[in-house]
Each structure stands twice: as C-alpha cells, then as structure tokens.
C-alpha cells in the first residue's frame, strides 16, 4: 500500500506487524509516551561499510515502492549532505483527458552525513506528515567481529498527533522494519543475522542508535539507592568522536 493509504489503515498494519510479518528479527517499539514513540531495528549484512553506505544513500535501489507516494521507488533520491533532501518526484501525467504538472515530496532532510558511520535525517514519514510532529531517523553503521556490517535504525518521534500512539507506533515500526530488511536483502544477510527470532530487550531510556551499533560491554548496575543515570547529550556522538 502507499503512504497515503497507510494513514487510513494504521490499525490494520499494526495488526499485521503484531503477527510478526515482514520485519527483521531484532526489532521493537522501544518506548511510547504521551506525545511520541521510539522504534529500533538492527540488521547485519555481509557487505563492507563502504558498500553499505553507497547502498544506503541510494534509496531508489531498495526502498519498497508500496511505501512511496508515486508508487515507484525509482522516483526517490537522497543527497547525503547536511540540508540534503530525501525526496520523491511525482511524475507528470500526460494522457487523454488528463494532464498534470510534475510534483514532489520531501520525506526527510539530512542533518548529519558521516560516510560509512552514520546517517541522520529529520522528518515525519508517511502518515505522520500531516501531523505537527518531529521525527529523527538515525541509521548507524559499524563493523562486526565475524565480518560484515551492522546497521542500527532508530526513529524517534515526538509531538502532537491525532493517531492513537500505540497503534501508529506499531504501524510505523512495521514500515521502518520493511525498509531495513529490504536494504539487508540487497546487501546480503551477514553471519549471525538470523541468530535470534526474538527482539532484544531495551530499557525505556535506551541510548541512541550509535551506541547500540558499537555494542559496548555491559556495566554493573548502580546501587539500589542511586537511580540509573540517564543518557547525556554527548552520548549521542560518543562513538563518532574516536573515528
């Protein structure tokens, strides 16, 4: 279905996603709250970081056409630089009895492009476009010890919306999962990609996607008398500073 239809069918999509259809194994809605939600997906591919990056910035080669406005992924483009647009061309129509000019859609705007490491974009995808919300999609890239590349997708959405948040969160989670899987299929599944059929568990205050991509060693739990520390702003870029 196209994004426009998803607006009306979010409950149906959520039900399909709940049944476990079409999403990578490591996936879940990590948090919902009164004004938003966070979804996260993880895939491992056999391609190296350079090939992964080049594929990632070419959405016309892997983005699912069912989740475009024009019905054709070939109309998608992404400029991988700050301010660059993840956009879609709406072709003109020139047929008997009907003629329209060419149109366009801005899906997201790039706010960080760190080749072979991270792509971060801001925008309200699909049915969220009609709502006054802010969404930040981070796709973090890192090497894995057994060879290949790990991609961690995290979409953090907040703001007023007319949808029931648990329902739209599951629907959007399913769509993000389909895109992550499509890119993984293009690049080839890496070793360990299907090691678990159960989504990993995350705390509600899970750190940003870059830290998940690095897989840091677990730290001892704080004493019961001390509340767990919340992630700091610097944590969002901690793995980038050493590159």
N, C-alpha and C positions, 0 to 999 in steps of 0.2 A: 504494500500500500504506500501511497505517497504521504509526505509530511502533513499535507492539508487534511487527509483522511484520518491520520493518527489523532488529530485534535478531537475528533468526534468518537474515536474508537479506543481511547486510552484505557478504559476498563477492560476491554476485550484483550488488548495487547498485554496488559498486566496479568491477566489470567493465563495467557499462553506462556509468558515468561515464568510464572509461578510453577507451571508444569515442567519447566526445565528444557524448553525447546529453543535451540538456536543460539545459546550463549556459551562462552568459554567456561571451563571448569572453575578457574579462580575468579569468581565474580560475586558481587553482592552490593546491595544498598547498605553502605556502612553507617549511615546516620540519616534520620529525618527529624525535623524540628518544626516549630510553628510557622516558619517562613521559608523553609527550603529543605534541601537534602544533599547528600554526597553519595555518588556511586563510584565503584572502583572495579577495574578489570585488569588481569595480568595474563600475558601470553609469552611463550618462549618460542623463538624462531631459530632456524639453522643459519640464516644469513648473518653476515657480519654487520657491524654498526653502520658502516658507510652505505651498504646496500639497503639496510633497513631505513636509514634516513632518506635516501633518494626515493624509496617507495612511499614512505610516509607523506612526503611533500608533493606526491602526485596522486591525489585522491581520485582522479578520473580513472585510475587503473584498478581500484579496489573498492571504493565506496559503493554500497548497494543502491541500485537505481530505484528500488522501491521506496527509498528514503530521500528522494530528491523532489523538488517541486516540478521539474520539467519531465521527469520520468526517464532521464538518460544521464548516467554518470559522466558521459563524455563532455557534458556541459560544465563540469566542475573545474575549478582552478584554485591554486593556493600560491601566494607569493610569500616565501619564507624569510621575511624580514620584518622588523618592528613596524607596525602600521599596515602591513600587508594584509590583503583580503583573502579569506577562504570564501570564494564567491561561486555563484552559479549563473550561467547565461540562460535566459528564457528565449528560445529561438522565435523569430518572427513567423507568422502564419500567412501564407500566400496561397490560397486555394479558392476555387469557385465559390463565390458568395461570402467569402470571409477573408479579411486582411488585417493583421495586427503588426505593430512595430515590435522590435526586439526589446526584451526586458531583462531584469537581473535581480538577484537576491544576494544579500550579504549574510552568510551563515555565521561567520565569526571573524574577528580581527586579531592578527598576531600581535602579542605583547612581548614575547621572548622567543627568539630563534637561536638556539645553541646547537649547531650542527653535530649530529651523532650523539647528542646528550639529552636535549630536552626541547620540546615544542610546547609553548603555552599560548592559548588563544582565549579571547573573551567574546562571549556572545550567547544568545538564547537560541538553542537549537529547536527546530521543528515547531511543535505546538506551543513552546514557551515564547516564541517570537511575538505573540500577541499580548504578552504579559510584561509588566514593568519589573522584570527580574534581571539579575546579573548572574551570568554563569562563567566559570573559569574552567577550561579544559586543559589539563596538563598531561602530556604524554612523555614519560621519562624513559630513556634508553640506557641500558647498561649491559656489560658483558657478563656471561655466566661461566663458572669454572669449567663445566664439562663441554664448553664450546657453544657458540651461538649467542643470541642476544635476547635480553628480557625487555619487554615493553610493559610499563605500568600506566594504565589510563585512569585518570581521576577527574570527575566532573563535579564541581562544587557549585551549587545553585542556591541563591537566596533572594528573597524579595516577595512582594505581594503577588499572589496568583489566584485565579478563580477555580483552579482544579483542587480536588482532594489530594493533598500532598502524598500520602502513602501510595495512592493509585498512580499518579503521574510519575512518581519516583520509580516505581517498578516498570512502567512503560518506557520511560527514557533509559533506564538501566538496560532493558532488553535491546533497544536500538543501538546504544553505545556498544553493547556486547557483540552485536552482529557485525559492526564495523571493525572491531578489534579482531574478531575471528576471520573476517574476510581478508584483512591485511596479513594475518598469520598464515592463512591458506596460500596467499600469493607468495610469501617468502619461504614457506615450507616449515612445518612444525619442528621445533628443536627437541633435543633429548630431554625427557622429563616433562614435556608439555602436557602429557596426559597422565601424569603420575597420580593425580588425585581427582576424584569426581566430586569432591566436596569443597565448597568455597572456604577459604581461610577465614578465621575469626579476627576481627579488629575491634579495638576499643572505640567508643564513641568519639573520643578526641584523638583519633589516629593522625599521625604526622602526614605531611604532604607526600605526593606520589614519588618525588625524587628519592626520599629516604627509603620508601618501600622498595624501590628499584635497587638500592645498594645493599639491602638485606643486612643491616647491622646486627652485631651479636646482641642477644638479649641481656638487659641489665637487671640487677637484683631489684626486687620490688621494694619501694620505700617502706619505712616503718609505719605501722598502722596509725600511729599518732600524727603522721605527716600526710596531707593529701597529695595525690600524684601530681607531679608537675605538668602543666600544660605546655604544648609546643610553643616555642618562641618564634617571632617573625624571622629571625636569622636562620632557623631550621629549614625554611623553605629553599634556601640556597646553599646549605652546608655541604652538599655533595658536589656542587659546582665549583666551589672556591679552590678545590685542590686539583682541578683539571688543568 
